[in-house]
Amino acid sequence: MPLLSTEELKTLVTQPEGLCVSIFMPTHTAGPQIKQDPIRFKNLMGKAEAQLVEQGMRSADAQEMLKSAQELDRDHFWRHQNQGLALFIAPNFFRYYRLPLDFEELVVVGEQFHLKPLMPLLTGDGRFYILALSQKKVRLLVGGRDRIREIQPEEVDNLPESLMSVLQYEDSENQTQFMSSQTYSPGGLPGSDPGTLHGRGVDEDHENQIVRFLSKVNKGIREFLQDETVPLVLAGVDYLLPIYKRVNSYPHLLEEGITGNPDLSKPEELHTQAWAIVQPTFQQAEKEAIDRFREFSGNNQEQASDALKEVVQAAYNRRIDSLFVALDHQQWGSFDPQSNTVQLHEQHQAGDQDLLDLAAVYTVLNGGTVFAVEPDRVPAQSPIAAVFRY
């Protein structure tokens, strides 16, 4: 099961050919509702097959296409869930994601995958990372307003598990020297000046080893986050945080961090502390986007719009800076990139896609910010509102 990311979103947009099935459902980690999840899954798979047949596929072919997803329906699969399950199925293509989102049940069959319900995890609506650092353990967590999940080591390439995992590849003399040197105090690093460990009862090799360790951590984090723009919060003892900031190359690392030994903290405890740090950032970003939309829609209508056709065209042509789009709402139609024309339909027709979904996806892929929100949080009478770059 791949980790959901902007790169993974590109795969969902570009790889599939033929009819595409998108399925969203809520799932449960405990309680009696766990027993209802397999029943809900079977019902949704039945709807998917029916929609494929309605769009011209033979029943046997539809069943064959859905077979990979059907094979997930085993007891051990349902015992390891998150808040929501998303499945994407096409000829010779299958992806599924266990996600910290409580989805509404939805099945969409069309020529593209329906991706808008994923937007809160990919854009400016509360997602952040926590990097918990100690010499003994490195943990990466992803969270939102009311959720947190520890990313498993196999999901992140090139992220060291500990200082010792780095040292074991270095020369044995350095490793022996590190093991025999005296332990330094967690309070021994004031400020963020270079060389703050050396000269304070800490061997110079110690500092060099820690710098090399954290540089490798930074490299793994940078490769994993790639073109992400979400905040990263550091958690660690106070002497490690300034050193990591010196080697950091991820541009969205927050200045404020969580101090203390993160090895002693559960994910939920880290989440509470991190959310207090990131919440003002998210609130301010959304407020600024709303204020800009209202200012431009009143005084400079060429830089903002809630007209769906115009917004779809702008999203495809890389013009959108920030976009508000209503969740659990669809507007069916079609978009032709060659002629840059948009057709709106009152009812779903063959070949249609949700144009709100299309605008959100292309905004993310083109580097804009999407606020996928409840309809009453869209700052317009329309289910979509955009601020343009130019």
C-alpha positions in Angstrom: 0.0 0.0 0.0 1.7 3.2 -1.1 1.7 6.4 1.0 -0.5 9.2 -0.3 1.5 12.1 -1.6 1.5 14.7 -4.3 3.7 12.4 -6.4 1.1 9.6 -5.8 -1.6 12.0 -6.9 0.2 12.5 -10.2 0.2 8.7 -10.7 -3.6 8.5 -10.1 -4.1 11.3 -12.7 -1.8 10.1 -15.4 -1.4 6.3 -15.4 -4.9 4.8 -15.7 -6.6 4.2 -19.0 -10.2 3.2 -19.7 -13.0 3.3 -17.2 -11.8 4.3 -13.7 -13.5 3.3 -10.4 -13.1 5.4 -7.3 -14.6 4.1 -4.0 -14.6 5.9 -0.6 -15.9 4.5 2.7 -15.6 5.1 6.4 -13.8 2.4 8.4 -13.3 1.6 12.1 -10.4 0.5 14.3 -12.5 -0.7 17.3 -16.0 -1.3 18.4 -19.0 -3.2 17.0 -18.9 -1.2 13.7 -15.9 -3.1 12.6 -18.2 -5.9 11.7 -20.2 -3.5 9.4 -17.2 -2.5 7.3 -17.0 -5.7 5.2 -20.8 -5.4 4.6 -20.4 -1.8 3.5 -17.5 -2.8 1.3 -19.5 -5.5 -0.5 -22.3 -3.1 -1.1 -20.0 -0.5 -2.6 -18.3 -3.0 -4.8 -21.7 -4.1 -6.1 -22.5 -0.4 -6.9 -19.2 -0.2 -8.7 -20.0 -3.2 -10.9 -23.4 -1.9 -11.7 -22.1 1.5 -12.8 -19.4 -0.2 -15.0 -22.2 -2.2 -16.7 -24.3 0.9 -17.1 -21.4 2.5 -19.0 -21.1 -0.4 -21.4 -18.8 -3.0 -19.8 -19.8 -6.6 -19.8 -20.6 -8.0 -16.3 -17.8 -10.6 -16.5 -15.3 -8.0 -17.5 -16.4 -5.7 -14.7 -16.0 -8.5 -12.2 -12.5 -9.3 -13.5 -11.5 -5.6 -13.2 -12.7 -5.5 -9.6 -11.1 -8.8 -8.6 -7.9 -7.3 -7.1 -10.0 -5.1 -4.8 -12.4 -7.9 -3.9 -9.4 -10.0 -2.7 -8.8 -7.5 0.1 -11.9 -8.7 1.8 -10.2 -10.8 4.5 -10.4 -10.7 8.2 -6.8 -9.6 8.7 -7.4 -6.6 6.3 -10.3 -5.3 8.3 -8.4 -5.6 11.6 -5.8 -2.9 10.4 -7.8 0.1 9.3 -7.7 3.8 9.8 -10.7 6.2 9.7 -11.3 5.8 6.0 -10.6 3.6 3.0 -10.1 4.9 -0.6 -9.8 2.5 -3.6 -8.9 3.3 -7.2 -9.4 0.6 -9.8 -8.8 0.7 -13.6 -7.8 -1.9 -16.2 -4.3 -3.2 -15.1 -4.2 -0.6 -12.2 -5.1 -0.8 -8.5 -4.3 1.4 -5.5 -5.8 1.5 -2.1 -5.1 3.8 0.9 -6.0 3.6 4.6 -6.4 7.2 5.5 -7.1 9.4 8.6 -10.3 10.8 7.0 -13.9 9.9 7.8 -15.2 9.6 4.2 -18.8 9.7 3.1 -19.7 6.6 1.2 -19.1 7.3 -2.5 -18.7 5.4 -5.8 -17.7 7.2 -8.9 -17.1 5.6 -12.3 -15.7 7.7 -15.1 -12.8 8.3 -17.5 -10.7 9.7 -14.6 -10.4 8.9 -10.9 -12.4 11.1 -8.5 -9.8 12.6 -6.1 -11.4 15.6 -4.3 -12.1 13.7 -1.1 -8.3 13.2 -0.7 -7.6 17.0 -0.8 -7.6 17.6 2.9 -4.6 15.3 3.2 -2.7 17.0 0.4 -3.3 20.7 0.7 -3.7 23.6 3.1 -6.4 22.2 5.3 -4.6 21.1 8.4 -2.0 18.5 7.4 1.4 18.6 9.0 4.4 16.3 9.8 6.2 15.7 13.1 9.8 14.6 13.1 10.6 13.1 16.5 14.4 12.9 17.0 16.6 11.2 19.5 19.9 9.4 19.2 18.1 6.1 19.7 15.1 6.5 17.4 13.8 8.6 14.5 10.1 8.8 14.0 8.0 10.6 11.3 4.3 11.2 11.9 1.7 12.8 9.8 -1.4 14.4 11.3 -4.2 16.9 10.9 -6.7 18.6 13.1 -8.0 15.5 14.8 -5.7 12.7 13.7 -2.2 11.4 13.8 -0.4 8.4 12.3 3.1 7.2 12.7 4.7 6.5 9.3 6.3 3.1 9.2 10.0 2.8 8.3 9.3 0.8 5.2 7.2 3.8 3.8 10.2 6.1 3.9 13.4 5.4 1.9 16.8 6.5 3.3 15.6 7.7 6.7 18.0 6.5 9.4 16.4 4.6 12.3 19.0 5.8 14.9 22.4 7.3 15.4 23.8 3.8 15.7 22.4 2.8 12.4 24.5 5.5 10.8 27.6 4.8 12.8 27.5 1.1 11.9 28.5 2.0 8.3 31.3 4.2 9.5 34.8 3.2 10.4 35.1 1.0 13.4 37.5 3.3 15.1 35.0 6.2 15.1 32.3 3.8 16.3 34.4 2.5 19.2 35.4 6.1 20.1 31.7 7.1 20.2 30.8 4.2 22.4 33.6 4.9 24.9 33.2 8.7 25.1 31.4 10.3 28.0 27.7 11.1 27.8 26.8 14.8 27.5 24.0 16.7 29.1 20.8 17.3 27.2 21.0 20.9 28.4 24.4 21.5 27.0 23.6 23.3 23.8 22.6 26.9 24.1 21.3 28.8 21.0 22.2 27.5 17.5 25.8 28.7 17.1 28.1 26.3 15.3 30.3 24.1 17.4 28.0 24.4 20.4 28.7 20.9 21.6 32.5 21.0 21.2 34.2 22.7 24.1 31.4 22.0 26.6 32.5 18.6 27.9 31.7 16.9 24.6 34.3 15.3 22.3 34.5 16.9 18.9 33.9 13.5 17.3 30.6 13.4 19.1 29.4 16.6 17.5 30.6 15.5 14.1 28.8 12.2 14.4 25.6 13.9 15.4 25.9 16.4 12.6 26.4 13.5 10.1 23.5 11.6 11.6 21.1 14.6 11.4 22.3 15.4 7.9 21.3 11.9 6.8 18.0 12.4 8.5 17.5 15.6 6.7 18.3 14.0 3.4 15.8 11.2 4.0 13.1 13.8 5.0 13.8 16.0 2.0 13.5 13.1 -0.4 10.3 11.9 1.2 8.6 15.3 1.3 9.9 16.4 -2.2 7.6 19.1 -3.4 5.4 19.2 -0.3 4.5 22.6 1.3 3.0 21.4 4.6 4.6 22.4 7.9 7.2 20.2 9.6 7.5 20.3 13.4 10.6 19.1 15.2 10.3 17.1 18.5 13.4 16.3 20.5 15.8 17.2 23.3 16.9 20.8 23.3 20.5 20.1 22.1 19.4 18.3 19.0 16.9 20.8 17.6 19.3 23.6 16.8 21.7 21.2 15.2 19.0 19.8 13.0 17.9 23.4 12.0 21.5 24.0 10.8 21.5 21.1 8.4 17.8 21.3 7.4 16.9 21.9 3.7 13.1 21.5 3.9 11.8 25.1 3.5 8.6 24.6 5.6 10.3 23.6 8.9 8.7 25.6 11.7 10.8 27.6 14.0 9.0 26.5 17.1 9.5 22.8 18.2 8.5 20.4 20.9 11.3 20.0 23.5 11.8 16.9 25.6 12.5 13.2 24.9 10.0 12.2 22.2 10.7 8.5 22.9 8.6 8.8 26.0 5.7 10.4 24.2 2.8 8.6 22.5 1.7 9.8 19.0 -1.4 11.4 20.6 0.7 13.4 23.0 2.9 14.7 20.2 -0.2 15.5 18.2 -1.6 17.7 21.0 1.6 19.7 21.3 2.2 20.0 17.6 -1.3 21.1 16.8 -0.9 24.0 19.2 2.1 25.1 17.1 0.6 24.6 13.6 -3.0 25.7 14.2 -2.3 29.4 14.0 -0.4 28.9 10.7 -3.4 27.1 9.1 -6.0 29.5 10.4 -3.9 32.5 9.2 -3.4 30.9 5.7 -7.1 30.3 5.3 -8.1 33.7 6.6 -5.6 35.4 4.2 -7.0 33.4 1.2 -10.6 34.4 2.1 -9.7 38.0 2.6 -7.9 38.1 -0.8 -10.8 36.4 -2.6 -13.3 38.9 -1.1 -11.0 41.9 -1.9 -10.4 40.8 -5.5 -13.9 39.7 -6.2 -15.1 43.2 -5.1 -12.4 45.4 -6.6 -10.4 43.4 -9.2 -12.6 40.7 -10.6 -9.9 39.6 -13.1 -7.9 38.1 -10.1 -10.7 36.1 -8.5 -13.7 34.1 -9.6 -16.4 31.8 -8.4 -17.5 30.9 -12.0 -16.9 27.2 -12.5 -16.0 27.3 -16.2 -13.4 30.1 -15.6 -11.9 28.4 -12.6 -11.5 25.0 -14.4 -9.7 26.7 -17.3 -7.5 28.6 -14.9 -6.6 25.5 -12.9 -5.5 23.6 -16.0 -3.5 26.6 -17.2 -1.6 27.0 -13.9 -3.2 30.3 -13.0 -4.7 29.5 -9.6 -2.9 30.6 -6.4 -5.5 29.4 -3.9 -8.8 27.5 -4.4 -11.8 26.8 -2.1 -13.8 23.8 -3.1 -16.8 22.2 -1.5 -16.5 18.6 -0.3 -19.4 16.2 -0.8 -20.6 18.2 -3.8 -20.3 17.3 -7.5 -20.8 19.3 -10.7 -20.7 17.0 -13.7 -19.4 18.0 -17.1 -16.4 17.8 -19.4 -13.3 19.8 -20.1 -11.5 19.8 -23.4 -7.9 21.0 -22.9 -7.3 21.3 -26.7 -10.1 23.9 -27.2 -10.1 25.1 -23.5 -13.8 24.6 -23.4 -16.0 23.5 -20.5 -19.4 21.9 -20.7 -21.7 21.7 -17.7 -24.4 19.0 -17.3 -27.2 18.8 -14.8 -27.0 15.0 -14.6 -24.0 12.7 -14.9 -23.5 11.6 -18.6 -21.1 9.1 -20.1 -17.6 10.5 -20.1 -18.3 13.2 -17.5 -16.2 14.0 -14.5 -16.7 16.1 -11.4 -15.4 19.5 -12.6 -14.9 20.6 -8.9 -12.6 17.6 -8.6 -10.8 18.5 -11.8 -10.1 22.1 -10.6 -8.8 20.9 -7.2 -6.5 18.2 -8.7 -4.9 20.5 -11.3 -4.5 23.3 -8.7 -2.5 20.9 -6.5 -0.4 19.5 -9.4 0.4 23.1 -10.5 1.6 24.2 -7.1 -1.5 26.0 -5.9 -3.2 25.7 -2.5 -6.5 24.0 -2.1 -8.9 24.4 0.8 -11.3 21.4 0.5 -13.9 22.4 3.0 -17.5 22.1 4.0 -19.8 24.1 1.6 -20.5 26.9 4.1 -16.7 27.6 4.4 -16.5 28.4 0.7 -16.4 32.3 0.6 -18.9 32.5 -2.3 -22.4 31.5 -3.3 -20.8 29.0 -5.6 -19.3 25.7 -4.4 -15.9 26.9 -5.8 -13.9 30.1 -5.4 -10.4 30.9 -6.7 -7.7 33.6 -6.4 -5.6 33.8 -9.5 -1.8 34.3 -9.8 -2.3 36.7 -12.6 
